[in-house]
Every structure is written in structure tokens, then in C-alpha cells.
């Protein structure tokens, strides 16, 4: 009989998967299979009351560009999960919470009110918020772990299913990474629902602000110049940043 811990590991995406997507997961291929053109209408957003309250909180706290990014990450991640990794188990509600809160540490107030890197402070804020909303311990911990590690890109060791999907979806939206995992029609439909509004320039500016405030920040591990310049050079999303479809 499965224990509560075992069930929570499956439900909240704690199952370990390799960090190294290119070599350990894709084995040198561009994707697992050609993606289907999933649209937003094909992907349900959770009606869970905790998710709804956190969505309201995100709308209030995040700028529109960051909120739209968070919602795009939800839909891209679900598309990747369904078409590339259908055997991976993950609660849609838990994933939605991680998406809505993964950049909560990047608001102007939150960036400047702590010496912590934004992912770590975001995890702290998320834990406080979710606990106040009576989220379970395991769901709260899953979200916190994924937020802390959503920029923990590397080739050694493991990461949770939740963390890997969040990482794949954020890198896809921010830099066009692993573009062969998401159908072009999915991109068009998601951007239509949640416009980029110049997201590449916006997020590159956030990276530089944090690096200026905290030259020790975890974000610097991705390259103090390479990361923001890579975000600005996102060719896959360039036309959508300019309002084209």
C-alpha cells in the first residue's frame, strides 16, 4: 500500500528526472515526438480555490508583462508535458501555483527588500502565502522547491518533474529553448491569449537590475552578460514581442 508520502511525490511532481535534458532525457534528439497543436481551449486551467486565490494575488502583485509570462509558462508547460512526457505525473493545480509564483521575487519591491536571490526569496514568499491559504505541506514544498530551482540549469544530478517542466517552459518563453517541443500553433494561440508586450526586453531588464543590486545573485550563474543578451536575442519569440502573429 502506498504511503501518503509516496502519493504526494506522484501528485506534486516530486518524482526525480535528470537535469540534463539534451543528453539524458532527449538522448541527442530535438524532441520525444513531434508536438501536437494544443490550444489554450484544449488545456484546462485549474478551478481549485487555492489556485484562484493565488491567481488573484499574482494579478495584484506582478506587472502585466510578468503575469502574462507566468500564464504562458503554464500553457507551454502543459503542452510539453502532454506531448513529450505523458507518463510524468503532476497535479495541474500544483503546476499552476508554481507558474503563478515563480517570478514573485522579481517585483521592484521584492527585488530591493532582500539580499536573497529572487528565486530563494520568491520561494519564501510563496511558502508563507500558500501556508496561509491552507495548502498542504507537500504541495507548498513542491512549489517552493520548483521556484528555487527553476533557473538551476545543469547536466549533473536530478530535479523534480515539477521543476523540470517549469524550467523547460520558462526557458522556452524566455529564450526559445527546445523549440521543437511546442507546436507553432500553440505559440500563436497562447500569445494571443497572453501577449508578450515586449517581454524579452522587460525580462532582460529585470535580470540586469538584480545583478546590479546583488552581484552574488544566483542569476549570475547563467552568465552576467550571456543570459540577458540571450533573452533579448530570442529569435523564436521576436515577432510576438513586436506584436505580430
SEVEXFI-290634 format. One record per atom (N, C-alpha, C): x, y, z; residue in one letter. Coordinates in steps of 0.001 Angstrom, whole numbers, plus 500000, padded with zeros to 6 digits. Layout:
XYZA
...
***
This chain:
500844498800500000X
500000500000500000X
500879501249500000X
500529502198499153X
501314503424499054X
501084504309500272X
502142504940500749X
502039505855501877X
501610507227501388X
501219508092502343X
500863509474501988X
502043510165501312X
503243509851501769X
504441510453501190X
504607510023499738X
504430508740499462X
504565508235498094X
503523508855497171X
502302508967497657X
501235509560496849X
501519511036496573X
502053511731497585X
502374513154497421X
503498513353496411X
504464512453496414X
505566512541495451X
505021512474494033X
504078511590493781X
503478511463492451X
502588512661492121X
501744513037493066X
500768514099492795X
501425515440492543X
502425515765493308X
503005517108493254X
504311517180492461X
504588516135491693X
505718516202490770X
507074516120491420X
507196515370492527X
508491515198493180X
509309514059492576X
508751513334491624X
509499512247491007X
510788512793490392X
511933512174490663X
513192512711490127X
513367512397488642X
513825513377487903X
514210513202486498X
515556513906486310X
516313513552485279X
517629514170485097X
517540515679484837X
518537516403485313X
518648517818484965X
519023517993483500X
519845517064482995X
520390517184481645X
519336516766480616X
518649517754480057X
517588517477479090X
518161516938477788X
519178517583477261X
519689517241475937X
520242515819475851X
521020515420476848X
521705514131476753X
520983513007477501X
520472513300478687X
519874512249479494X
518398512006479185X
517680513055478810X
516243512907478534X
515982512743477041X
516512513654476230X
516271513595474783X
517259512692474054X
518366512347474713X
519376511472474100X
519859512013472757X
520040513334472687X
520558513962471482X
519511514316470444X
518266513897470641X
517191514235469703X
516660515640469997X
515854516178469080X
515276517512469283X
514032517462470163X
513347516345470136X
512169516160470978X
511888514668471100X
510899514327471922X
510494512930472061X
509637512524470871X
508744513411470474X
507888513213469303X
507469514575468788X
507010514644467543X
506544515918467015X
505331516383467818X
505337517641468269X
504248518105469135X
502942518312468383X
501844518067469078X
500515518346468532X
500186519815468758X
499323520409467910X
498968521832468058X
497906522044469142X
498320521958470402X
497396522177471510X
497134523666471684X
495862524031471851X
495464525418472049X
495045525619473506X
494875526878473899X
494503527138475288X
493164526492475636X
492268526400474682X
490963525783474949X
491081524282475196X
492187523709474777X
492419522278474967X
493042521971476326X
493474523010477035X
494200522841478302X
493432523562479398X
492882522814480317X
492103523420481406X
493021524114482398X
492598525298482852X
493274525952483959X
492518525571485225X
493207525163486292X
492531524623487477X
491539525597488121X
490413525052488537X
489403525841489259X
489571525704490762X
490632525036491179X
490954524859492590X
490920526210493322X
490246526302494474X
490123527598495161X
491450528219495571X
492438527398495944X
493740527955496295X
494398528550495056X
494287527869493925X
494850528397492674X
494183529719492320X
492864529791492483X
492148531021492141X
492601532189493022X
492814531927494316X
493278532986495219X
494708533416494887X
495545532452494532X
496925532789494168X
496950533521492826X
496062533166491919X
495981533885490649X
495591535346490884X
494645535584491771X
494260536961492119X
495460537704492726X
496184537024493586X
497372537621494219X
498418537973493160X
498638537057492218X
499626537300491162X
499220538489490297X
497939538592489976X
497463539726489181X
497708541045489898X
497564541030491215X
497752542247492005X
499231542612492158X
500076541613492333X
501472541854492679X
502405541973491466X
502132541197490441X
503008541176489274X
502583542237488262X
503521542792487550X
503157543635486421X
502482542779485355X
501767543423484448X
501026542677483436X
501945541806482582X
503117542323482244X
504042541537481415X
504484540261482132X
504778540371483429X
505222539197484187X
504073538235484425X
502884538771484683X
501716537891484853X
501439537119483564X
501473537811482436X
501242537119481163X
502299536047480913X
503552536355481244X
504618535351481128X
504293534129481978X
503842534357483198X
503527533251484102X
502422532370483534X
501430532977482905X
500345532204482304X
500819531478481046X
501676532112480254X
502232531410479095X
503030530193479533X
503777530352480612X
504565529228481131X
503647528070481512X
502484528376482060X
501537527307482399X
501123526539481148X
500702527262480125X
500189526592478921X
501298525905478129X
502452526520478028X
503564525860477340X
503983524598478094X
504062524696479398X
504464523543480199X
503490522391480083X
502202522709480080X
501200521653479926X
501306521015478541X
501569521828477534X
501730521286476179X
502949520362476114X
504048520772476739X
505259519943476767X
504995518646477525X
504335518751478659X
504047517571479480X
503187516572478716X
502157517063478051X
501212516166477379X
501798515519476127X
502563516289475366X
503045515753474087X
504387515056474194X
505226515473475142X
506567514915475236X
506727513911476379X
506055514157477494X
506263513331478682X
504929512911479317X
504065512244478568X
502734511902479090X
502761510948480284X
503864510254480499X
503948509331481635X
504361510029482927X
504817511283482834X
505188512020484041X
503927512469484763X
503884512283486073X
502695512646486848X
502908513977487564X
501877514815487499X
501962516145488089X
500572516754488178X
500188517200489351X
498918517884489549X
498904519214488798X
497839519438488025X
497712520712487311X
497645521887488278X
497017521674489431X
496906522753490417X
498279523124490966X
499079522120491295X
500415522397491819X
501271523094490762X
501163522640489526X
501930523289488461X
501477524734488272X
500173524973488308X
499664526336488156X
500192527244489264X
500237526745490487X
500759527546491599X
502225527910491373X
503008526932490914X
504426527202490651X
504597528237489546X
503775528139488505X
503857529115487404X
503504530515487871X
502424530633488610X
501948531943489053X
502916532623490010X
503683531824490754X
504534532386491804X
506030532344491486X
506421531747490348X
507863531535490139X
508642532834490000X
507999533922489571X
508691535210489434X
508204536248490434X
507560535807491519X
507049536763492501X
508193537547493157X
509378536966493168X
510529537651493754X
511125538730492880X
510596538913491653X
511181539898490734X
510455541242490737X
509398541394491533X
508736542697491560X
509727543738492083X
509587544993491693X
510529546010492174X
510682546028493695X
509570545911494416X
509630545906495882X
510370544696496401X
510044543525495851X
510663542296496352X
512138542187495976X
512515542705494811X
513929542674494434X
514784543494495400X
514243544642495824X
515043545577496615X
514894545400498124X
513964544541498560X
513711544423500002X
514492543295500663X
515321542592499912X
516069541467500456X
517421541361499760X
518343540693500431X
519629540379499816X
519626538986499194X
518525538261499364X
518409536938498762X
518219537037497254X
518718536036496522X
518414535914495099X
516911535779494927X
516380536256493797X
514933536353493657X
514224535006493744X
514868533922493266X
514226532609493339X
514043532170494794X
515052532412495619X
515004531980497015X
513988532813497808X
513996534129497559X
513021534967498251X
511617534654497752X
511489534376496453X
510189534009495912X
509655532734496542X
510530531769496790X
510116530533497451X
509659530810498883X
510372531698499579X
509985532075500942X
508604532745500941X
508404533698500045X
507113534381499962X
505991533403499604X
506282532489498694X
505278531524498265X
504898530580499391X
505894530156500161X
505620529274501297X
504724529967502318X
505011531215502574X
504184531986503513X
502760532122502993X
502613532474501714X
501292532660501120X
500511531355501100X
501118530285500594X
500397529022500465X
500023528445501822X
500884528609502806X
500557528140504152X
499354528884504710X
499274530181504411X
498134530980504891X
496832530590504215X
496936529961503053X
495752529528502306X
495435528052502553X
496138527448503512X
495922526052503912X
496264525050502817X
497238525392501986X
497801524404501072X
498471523318501906X
498503522106501400X
499153521030502143X
500658521263502226X
501277520628503192X
502726520760503351X
503453520324502079X
503039519180501513X
503766518654500358X
503582519526499118X
502390520073498927X
502174520961497785X
502992522237497949X
502975522798499133X
503751524005499411X
505237523772499177X
505736522636499643X
507152522329499468X
507507522091498003X
506590521456497266X
506836521214495842X
506982522521495081X
506102523466495375X
506143524776494714X
507419525513495086X
507764525497496368X
508973526197496818X
510220525624496153X
510324524292496124X
511495523649495507X
511606524019494026X
510479523995493331X
510491524303491892X
510884525756491644X
510394526667492471X
510748528081492312X
512249528284492545X
512774527683493603X
514197527812493903X
515044527310492739X
514592526230492092X
515441525562491109X
515044525825489658X
514128526770489405X
513673526920488019X
514729527551487103X
515824528066487687X
516959528512486875X
518209527685487182X
517992526523487762X
519094525637488136X
519410524719486961X
519958525306485913X
520239524574484680X
521599523896484794X
521648522603484470X
522917521900484569X
522838520519483950X
523898519763484088X
523966518453483438X
524233517320484417X
524309517623485699X
524554516575486690X
523372516466487642X
523132515253488120X
522107515071489132X
520689515138488598X
519753515263489522X
518326515227489203X
517609516494489630X
516381516599489171X
515467517665489550X
514074517041489594X
513134517674490244X
511781517125490281X
511104517287488921X
510105516459488667X
509288516622487454X
508733518040487388X
508189518519488505X
507648519876488534X
508718520897488178X
509891520764488766X
510974521699488484X
511432521644487045X
511488520449486457X
511948520320485077X
510934520912484093X
509657520661484302X
508639521228483403X
508606522746483527X
508696523261484757X
508738524710484955X
509968525296484281X
511088524611484406X
512330525086483796X
512229525077482263X
511737523987481699X
511592523901480245X
510675524991479708X
509559525222480389X
508584526205479908X
509092527633480047X
509816527939481130X
510344529298481288X
511450529562480270X
512329528581480061X
513406528763479078X
512827528876477673X
511767528130477408X
511109528216476107X
510567529627475877X
509875530176476863X
509283531505476701X
510338532597476721X
511384532412477522X
512396533464477686X
513477533466476608X
513834532262476121X
514976532176475211X
514705531329473968X
513506530777473862X
513205529921472720X
513872528567472799X
514211528127474007X
514895526857474181X
514011525659473880X
514586524624473284X
513876523394472935X
512570523693472197X
512696524534471183X
511505524985470466X
510771523859469753X
511449522747469500X
510805521632468797X
509821520877469687X
509705521265470952X
508771520598471852X
507358521196471806X
507231522372471208X
505930523069471207X
505564523442469782X
504341523138469396X
503862523419468037X
503703524928467821X
503968525373466613X
503858526804466284X
502448527336466527X
501428526524466264X
500050526975466502X
499779527173467987X
500445526375468818X
500310526563470265X
500879527913470673X
502052528248470142X
502659529543470460X
501726530686470072X
501221530657468854X
500353531736468365X
499126531904469255X
498520530785469641X
497296530846470434X
497564531330471857X
498647530850472454X
498980531263473818X
499336532748473858X
500116533207472874X
500489534622472834X
499275535510472565X
498334535008471797X
497104535769471557X
496333535965472863X
496305534913473692X
495588534990474973X
496364535808476000X
497696535690475976X
498551536362476963X
499722537017476231X
499502538209475676X
500504538867474818X
501840539097475525X
502908539039474720X
504256539223475273X
504526540684475653X
504025541629474861X
504174543055475182X
505652543428475423X
506528542928474547X
507942543238474707X
508591542530475881X
508159541302476151X
508655540574477322X
510167540392477312X
510754540147476157X
512201539891476117X
512980541074476693X
512636542271476283X
513310543457476807X
512999543647478287X
511752543398478656X
511337543550480051X
512125542624480962X
512200541341480606X
512863540388481490X
514376540591481502X
514956540945480356X
516393541239480337X
516705542391481296X
515815543378481346X
515999544487482275X
515922544038483718X
515029543106484019X
514917542579485377X
516183541838485773X
516731541046484861X
517973540319485131X
519090541302485480X
519212542345484693X
520288543319484917X
520069544085486218X
518806544352486561X
518535545044487828X
518965544177489006X
518613542902488963X
519001542046490089X
520515541905490165X
521159541705489021X
522612541558489028X
523310542815489527X
522705543976489257X
523267545223489762X
523090545371491261X
521906544982491749X
521622545063493181X
522361543998493975X
522503542807493371X
523059541650494078X
524047540929493149X
525260541396493078X
526231540780492161X
526569539335492524X
526057538846493658X
526214537441494063X
525001536600493655X
524002537204493038X
522728536527492784X
522915535234491984X
522043534288492233X
522101533015491513X
521979533217490008X
521254534239489580X
521091534520488155X
522436534696487448X
523450535186488163X
524764535386487534X
525385534062487085X
524923532942487645X
525482531640487261X
525132531289485821X
524137531973485258X
523742531740483869X
524512532645482904X
525370533498483459X
526176534407482643X
525704535836482815X
526537536675483411X
526130538048483692X
525771538812482429X
526453538507481327X
526109539127480041X
525340538159479144X
525761536900479156X
525166535934478235X
523667535747478460X
523236535713479718X
521826535442479998X
520920536581479522X
521129537831479957X
520246538886479462X
520336539086477950X
521528538909477392X
521660539060475943X
520968537908475215X
520978536728475813X
520265535598475232X
518762535802475258X
518270536406476326X
516838536724476419X
516456537749475362X
517270538784475232X
516998539812474220X
517110539259472800X
517924538235472634X
518128537661471308X
517228536478471004X
516098536386471674X
515150535275471491X
514479535374470118X
515066534723469120X
514563534814467747X
513200534155467581X
512959533074468332X
511679532377468202X
510515533299468536X
510689534140469548X
509589534981470024X
509675536422469524X
510654536710468671X
510871538091468232X
509628538699467598X
508984537975466700X
507804538520466017X
506656538788466990X
506573537971468041X
505492538142469011X
505798539296469967X
507075539533470259X
507444540703471044X
507071541991470314X
507092541917468988X
506752543076468167X
505250543161467865X
504485542271468456X
503029542307468275X
502530541627467036X
503392540860466350X
502979540149465145X
502576538732465501X
501829538077464629X
501407536698464873X
501557535886463601X
***
